Amino acid sequence: MQAELPLPDAAALAHSDDLAAAIRAEIAAEGGSLPFSRFMERSLYAPGLGYYSAGSTKFGEAGDFTTAPELGPLFASCVAQAVAPVLQQLGPDAEFLEIGGGSGAFAEIMLKRLLELDALPARYAILEPSADLRERQRERLGQRLIPPVFDLVEWLDCPPTDVWNGVLFANEVVDALPTPRFTLRDGEVFEEGVALDAEGRFVRNDRPADALLAAAVRHVERYLGQPFPDGYRSELLPQLPYWIQAVMGGLDRGAMLFADYGYTRREYYQPDRDTGTLRAYYRHRVHNDPYLWPGLQDITASVDFTALAEAGTQAGFDLAGYTTQANFLLGNGLQERLNEAETRADETTLLRLRNEAKRLTLPSEMGERFQVMGFSSEVEFGTAFLFNDLSWRL
């Protein structure tokens, strides 16, 4: 599979070699092995070197993958229609927090549509750890938003710690959280690690899991009603409840909305999915070698939406709904946006929007692989999930 990947140029390879050397040094300092989650964290987020921290293009045709907001305006427009009633319920002090702003495409359309719906928040905050992406977002939004709307945008270094009311939104964020990997040996839980072979190449090794990961695996086994067989290998995020509570900060009243690719727990841990869901993306090609070219490729794992539901409710919020991306968009104005375009757009724009809608909703594209889950506290948000709520599957 690697033979099909285009080779990075010399500068990119040198960049990757620098990061690989830093990871090798850390492995040596830690006694010869790192948890896979740490390797993933360094590969994606190491300052100045990690995939999301360095300056290469990530999104769209020129990057490594395309997210829903990068396809065009329809995704963000529908999200705006879904959350506008929540912002209006909360009043003029309501805020909006986007986790990971990507290229800024989502924020641009979101703010424009909220302006049309008379639901602009008092602040549109973007929690973006990458300095490079921050600058790209700032440049895009500064050019494409009218000044009074652009003035609402603020970039955060950390989640808001003060009490706030509003909406938290994250698209394709949970899949990029550094995830532990586990396996079973003689019925015992082991954690996957990364070591070095005699030639200094990254290789997999396993060591007994710590108490947190072992307890999380046993929790999943109890849910499934049977133990994992020896040799079964997959991912699990025992830290997900802590991450949710960290990023929401002081969120008191309002809603949280997550969109990502993944499965319910029973689908995630099917017997035949015994090597997990971990994969890497490079130049719109997917492969299964997370050790290849650290810092140059995205590393990701699917989301266990049952675990996400547990984490959100443990944070004190009610589950508002869960459905496929196609159902969510169709239930929040997708067809209406297309109908408007029929009367106002030229043929080229209309064709582009139709193609965008197909990619967002068709089962063979993003429509069913991607899921949307919402949570609420002291607001009505369930109406966003009236079109075929699938919470019963969790």
C-alpha positions as CSV (number, residue, x, y, z in Angstrom):
1,M,0.0,0.0,0.0
2,Q,2.9,2.4,0.8
3,A,4.1,2.0,-2.8
4,E,1.0,3.8,-4.0
5,L,1.7,6.9,-1.9
6,P,3.4,9.9,-3.6
7,L,6.8,10.5,-2.1
8,P,7.2,13.7,0.0
9,D,9.8,16.2,-1.3
10,A,13.3,16.4,0.3
11,A,12.3,19.3,2.7
12,A,9.2,17.4,3.9
13,L,11.3,14.3,4.5
14,A,13.9,16.3,6.5
15,H,11.1,17.7,8.6
16,S,9.7,14.2,9.3
17,D,13.2,13.0,10.1
18,D,13.6,15.7,12.7
19,L,10.3,14.7,14.4
20,A,11.2,11.0,14.2
21,A,14.5,11.7,15.9
22,A,12.8,13.5,18.7
23,I,10.4,10.6,19.2
24,R,13.3,8.1,19.2
25,A,15.0,10.2,21.8
26,E,11.9,10.1,24.0
27,I,11.5,6.4,23.5
28,A,15.1,5.9,24.7
29,A,14.6,8.2,27.7
30,E,11.5,6.3,28.7
31,G,13.3,3.0,28.8
32,G,12.7,1.7,25.3
33,S,8.9,2.1,24.7
34,L,6.2,4.7,24.6
35,P,2.4,4.2,24.7
36,F,1.0,4.4,21.2
37,S,-1.2,7.3,22.4
38,R,2.0,9.3,23.2
39,F,3.5,8.5,19.8
40,M,0.3,9.7,18.1
41,E,0.3,12.9,20.2
42,R,3.8,13.7,19.2
43,S,3.2,12.9,15.6
44,L,0.2,15.2,15.4
45,Y,0.8,17.9,17.9
46,A,4.6,18.3,18.7
47,P,5.3,22.0,18.6
48,G,6.5,23.1,15.2
49,L,6.9,19.6,14.0
50,G,3.6,17.7,14.5
51,Y,1.2,17.3,11.7
52,Y,-1.3,19.8,13.0
53,S,1.4,22.2,14.3
54,A,3.5,22.6,11.2
55,G,2.6,24.7,8.2
56,S,1.7,22.3,5.4
57,T,-1.8,22.4,3.9
58,K,-4.1,19.9,5.6
59,F,-7.6,20.4,4.2
60,G,-9.1,20.4,0.7
61,E,-7.9,19.1,-2.6
62,A,-4.3,20.4,-2.0
63,G,-4.1,18.7,1.4
64,D,-4.5,15.2,2.8
65,F,-8.3,15.0,3.4
66,T,-11.5,17.0,2.9
67,T,-13.8,17.8,5.7
68,A,-17.5,18.6,5.3
69,P,-17.1,22.4,5.7
70,E,-14.4,22.4,3.0
71,L,-16.9,21.1,0.4
72,G,-18.9,24.3,0.4
73,P,-21.5,26.2,2.4
74,L,-24.2,23.6,3.0
75,F,-22.8,21.8,6.1
76,A,-22.2,25.0,8.1
77,S,-25.5,26.5,7.0
78,C,-27.4,23.5,8.3
79,V,-25.5,23.5,11.6
80,A,-26.3,27.2,12.0
81,Q,-30.0,26.5,11.5
82,A,-29.8,23.7,14.1
83,V,-28.2,25.8,16.8
84,A,-29.7,29.2,16.1
85,P,-32.8,28.4,18.3
86,V,-30.4,27.6,21.2
87,L,-28.5,30.8,20.9
88,Q,-31.8,32.7,20.7
89,Q,-33.1,30.9,23.8
90,L,-30.0,31.9,25.7
91,G,-30.3,35.6,24.8
92,P,-27.8,38.3,23.8
93,D,-24.9,37.0,26.0
94,A,-24.9,33.6,24.3
95,E,-21.5,32.5,23.0
96,F,-20.3,30.0,20.4
97,L,-17.1,27.9,20.8
98,E,-15.6,26.0,17.9
99,I,-13.0,23.4,18.7
100,G,-10.4,23.2,16.0
101,G,-11.2,25.8,13.3
102,G,-9.6,24.1,10.3
103,S,-9.2,26.5,7.5
104,G,-11.9,28.9,8.8
105,A,-14.4,27.8,6.2
106,F,-16.9,26.6,8.8
107,A,-16.7,29.8,10.9
108,E,-17.1,32.0,7.8
109,I,-20.4,30.4,6.7
110,M,-21.6,29.8,10.2
111,L,-21.4,33.5,11.1
112,K,-22.9,34.6,7.8
113,R,-25.9,32.3,8.2
114,L,-26.4,33.2,11.9
115,L,-26.5,36.8,10.8
116,E,-29.2,36.0,8.4
117,L,-31.1,34.1,11.1
118,D,-30.8,37.0,13.6
119,A,-28.9,34.7,16.0
120,L,-25.4,36.0,16.1
121,P,-23.6,35.2,19.4
122,A,-22.0,37.8,21.6
123,R,-18.7,36.0,20.9
124,Y,-17.5,33.4,18.4
125,A,-14.5,31.7,20.0
126,I,-12.2,29.3,18.3
127,L,-10.0,27.0,20.3
128,E,-7.1,26.3,17.9
129,P,-3.8,25.0,19.2
130,S,-2.0,25.4,15.9
131,A,-0.5,28.9,15.5
132,D,-0.2,28.3,11.7
133,L,-3.9,27.4,11.4
134,R,-4.9,30.4,13.6
135,E,-3.2,32.8,11.1
136,R,-4.9,31.1,8.2
137,Q,-8.3,31.4,9.9
138,R,-7.7,35.0,10.9
139,E,-6.7,36.0,7.3
140,R,-9.7,34.2,5.7
141,L,-12.3,35.6,8.1
142,G,-10.8,39.1,8.0
143,Q,-11.2,39.1,4.3
144,R,-14.6,37.5,4.0
145,L,-16.6,38.8,7.0
146,I,-17.9,42.4,7.4
147,P,-16.1,44.1,10.3
148,P,-18.9,44.0,12.9
149,V,-19.1,40.2,12.4
150,F,-15.4,39.6,12.3
151,D,-15.0,41.6,15.5
152,L,-17.0,38.8,17.3
153,V,-14.3,36.3,16.6
154,E,-11.7,35.5,19.3
155,W,-9.0,32.9,19.4
156,L,-8.5,31.1,22.7
157,D,-5.3,29.5,24.1
158,C,-7.3,27.3,26.4
159,P,-11.0,26.5,27.1
160,P,-13.0,29.2,28.9
161,T,-12.8,28.7,32.6
162,D,-15.4,31.3,33.6
163,V,-19.1,30.3,33.5
164,W,-20.5,30.8,30.0
165,N,-23.7,30.0,28.2
166,G,-23.9,29.0,24.6
167,V,-23.0,26.3,22.1
168,L,-19.8,24.1,21.8
169,F,-19.2,22.6,18.4
170,A,-16.5,20.1,17.2
171,N,-16.3,18.6,13.7
172,E,-13.8,15.8,13.2
173,V,-11.9,16.5,16.4
174,V,-12.6,13.5,18.6
175,D,-11.1,11.2,15.9
176,A,-7.8,13.0,16.2
177,L,-7.5,12.7,20.0
178,P,-4.4,10.6,20.8
179,T,-5.9,7.2,21.5
180,P,-4.6,4.3,23.5
181,R,-4.6,0.9,21.7
182,F,-5.3,-2.3,23.6
183,T,-5.0,-6.0,23.0
184,L,-5.8,-9.2,25.0
185,R,-3.3,-11.9,26.0
186,D,-4.3,-14.9,28.1
187,G,-7.4,-12.8,29.1
188,E,-5.3,-9.9,30.4
189,V,-5.4,-6.4,29.0
190,F,-2.2,-5.1,27.4
191,E,-1.6,-1.6,26.0
192,E,0.1,-1.2,22.6
193,G,3.3,0.7,22.7
194,V,6.0,1.9,20.2
195,A,9.6,0.7,20.5
196,L,12.6,0.7,18.1
197,D,14.1,-2.3,16.3
198,A,17.8,-2.9,15.8
199,E,17.8,-0.4,12.9
200,G,16.0,2.3,14.8
201,R,12.6,1.8,13.0
202,F,9.4,2.2,14.9
203,V,7.8,-1.1,15.8
204,R,4.8,-2.2,17.9
205,N,5.2,-3.7,21.4
206,D,2.7,-4.5,24.1
207,R,3.0,-4.1,27.9
208,P,0.5,-4.6,30.7
209,A,-2.2,-1.9,30.7
210,D,-2.5,0.5,33.5
211,A,-5.6,0.5,35.8
212,L,-7.5,3.2,33.8
213,L,-7.2,1.4,30.5
214,A,-7.8,-2.0,31.9
215,A,-11.0,-0.8,33.7
216,A,-12.2,0.9,30.5
217,V,-11.7,-2.3,28.5
218,R,-13.6,-4.3,31.1
219,H,-16.4,-1.7,31.0
220,V,-16.8,-2.2,27.3
221,E,-16.8,-6.0,27.7
222,R,-19.6,-5.8,30.3
223,Y,-21.6,-3.6,27.9
224,L,-21.1,-6.1,25.0
225,G,-21.9,-9.0,27.3
226,Q,-18.8,-11.0,26.4
227,P,-15.0,-10.7,26.8
228,F,-12.7,-9.8,23.9
229,P,-10.9,-12.9,22.6
230,D,-7.1,-13.1,22.9
231,G,-5.4,-11.2,20.1
232,Y,-8.3,-8.7,19.6
233,R,-6.8,-5.3,19.1
234,S,-8.5,-1.9,19.0
235,E,-8.7,1.6,20.3
236,L,-10.4,3.0,23.4
237,L,-10.4,6.5,24.9
238,P,-10.8,6.2,28.7
239,Q,-9.8,9.9,28.9
240,L,-12.8,11.1,26.8
241,P,-15.0,12.2,29.7
242,Y,-12.1,14.3,31.1
243,W,-11.5,15.8,27.6
244,I,-15.2,16.8,27.3
245,Q,-15.2,18.4,30.7
246,A,-11.9,20.2,29.9
247,V,-12.9,21.7,26.5
248,M,-16.4,22.8,27.7
249,G,-14.8,24.7,30.6
250,G,-17.4,26.6,32.4
251,L,-20.3,25.9,30.0
252,D,-23.4,26.0,32.1
253,R,-26.5,26.4,29.9
254,G,-26.6,25.6,26.3
255,A,-25.7,22.8,23.9
256,M,-22.8,20.7,22.6
257,L,-22.7,19.3,19.1
258,F,-20.2,16.8,17.7
259,A,-19.8,15.5,14.2
260,D,-17.4,12.8,13.3
261,Y,-17.0,9.4,11.7
262,G,-17.5,6.4,13.8
263,Y,-19.9,3.8,15.1
264,T,-22.1,2.8,18.1
265,R,-20.2,0.6,20.5
266,R,-21.6,-2.7,19.3
267,E,-20.7,-1.8,15.7
268,Y,-17.3,-0.5,16.7
269,Y,-16.1,-3.6,18.5
270,Q,-17.5,-6.2,16.1
271,P,-15.7,-9.6,16.2
272,D,-14.4,-9.2,12.7
273,R,-13.0,-5.6,13.4
274,D,-10.2,-7.2,15.3
275,T,-7.4,-4.9,14.2
276,G,-9.3,-1.7,15.2
277,T,-10.0,1.4,13.1
278,L,-6.6,3.2,13.2
279,R,-5.5,4.6,9.8
280,A,-3.4,7.3,8.3
281,Y,-4.2,9.9,5.6
282,Y,-1.7,11.3,3.1
283,R,-2.6,13.2,0.0
284,H,-6.2,11.8,0.0
285,R,-4.9,8.3,0.3
286,V,-5.6,6.1,3.3
287,H,-3.2,3.5,4.5
288,N,-2.5,1.5,7.7
289,D,1.1,2.5,8.7
290,P,0.9,5.1,11.4
291,Y,4.8,5.1,11.7
292,L,5.3,6.3,8.1
293,W,6.6,9.9,7.8
294,P,5.8,11.3,11.3
295,G,4.5,14.8,11.0
296,L,3.5,14.5,7.4
297,Q,0.4,12.4,7.7
298,D,-2.8,12.5,9.7
299,I,-3.4,9.6,12.1
300,T,-6.9,8.9,13.2
301,A,-9.3,6.4,14.7
302,S,-13.1,6.2,14.5
303,V,-15.3,7.4,17.3
304,D,-17.2,5.2,19.7
305,F,-20.4,7.3,19.9
306,T,-21.7,5.3,22.8
307,A,-18.6,6.4,24.7
308,L,-19.2,9.9,23.6
309,A,-22.8,9.7,24.9
310,E,-21.5,8.5,28.2
311,A,-18.9,11.3,28.4
312,G,-21.4,14.0,27.6
313,T,-24.0,12.9,30.1
314,Q,-21.3,12.4,32.8
315,A,-20.5,16.1,32.2
316,G,-24.0,16.9,33.4
317,F,-25.7,17.4,30.0
318,D,-28.7,15.5,28.6
319,L,-28.4,13.6,25.3
320,A,-30.4,15.7,22.8
321,G,-30.1,13.3,19.9
322,Y,-27.9,11.1,17.7
323,T,-28.2,10.4,14.0
324,T,-26.3,10.1,10.7
325,Q,-24.9,13.2,9.1
326,A,-27.4,12.8,6.2
327,N,-30.3,12.7,8.6
328,F,-29.0,15.7,10.5
329,L,-28.5,17.9,7.5
330,L,-31.8,16.9,5.9
331,G,-33.6,17.7,9.2
332,N,-31.9,21.1,9.4
333,G,-32.6,22.8,6.2
334,L,-30.5,21.1,3.5
335,Q,-33.3,20.8,1.0
336,E,-34.4,24.3,1.7
337,R,-30.9,25.6,0.9
338,L,-31.0,23.8,-2.4
339,N,-34.5,25.1,-3.2
340,E,-33.3,28.6,-2.5
341,A,-30.4,28.0,-4.9
342,E,-32.8,26.9,-7.6
343,T,-34.3,30.4,-7.7
344,R,-31.1,32.5,-7.2
345,A,-28.0,30.7,-8.3
346,D,-26.5,30.3,-11.8
347,E,-26.3,26.8,-13.3
348,T,-22.6,26.3,-12.4
349,T,-23.2,27.2,-8.7
350,L,-26.3,25.0,-8.6
351,L,-24.5,22.0,-10.0
352,R,-21.7,22.5,-7.4
353,L,-24.2,22.7,-4.6
354,R,-26.0,19.5,-5.8
355,N,-22.7,17.7,-5.9
356,E,-21.8,19.0,-2.5
357,A,-25.1,17.7,-1.1
358,K,-24.5,14.3,-2.6
359,R,-21.1,14.0,-1.0
360,L,-22.5,15.1,2.4
361,T,-25.5,12.7,2.3
362,L,-25.0,9.7,0.1
363,P,-24.3,6.5,2.1
364,S,-21.4,5.8,-0.2
365,E,-19.9,9.2,0.6
366,M,-20.1,10.9,4.0
367,G,-23.8,10.5,4.7
368,E,-23.7,7.4,6.9
369,R,-20.0,7.1,7.8
370,F,-20.3,10.4,9.7
371,Q,-22.5,10.8,12.7
372,V,-23.8,13.8,14.7
373,M,-24.5,13.8,18.4
374,G,-26.0,16.7,20.5
375,F,-26.2,17.4,24.2
376,S,-28.2,20.1,26.0
377,S,-28.6,21.7,29.4
378,E,-31.6,23.9,30.2
379,V,-32.4,24.5,26.5
380,E,-34.5,22.8,23.9
381,F,-32.2,21.2,21.4
382,G,-34.0,18.0,20.5
383,T,-35.7,19.5,17.6
384,A,-32.4,19.4,15.7
385,F,-32.7,15.6,15.8
386,L,-36.4,15.1,15.0
387,F,-35.5,13.6,11.6
388,N,-34.8,10.0,12.4
389,D,-33.1,10.2,15.8
390,L,-31.1,7.0,16.3
391,S,-30.3,7.3,20.0
392,W,-32.0,3.9,20.6
393,R,-29.0,2.3,18.8
394,L,-26.6,3.5,21.5
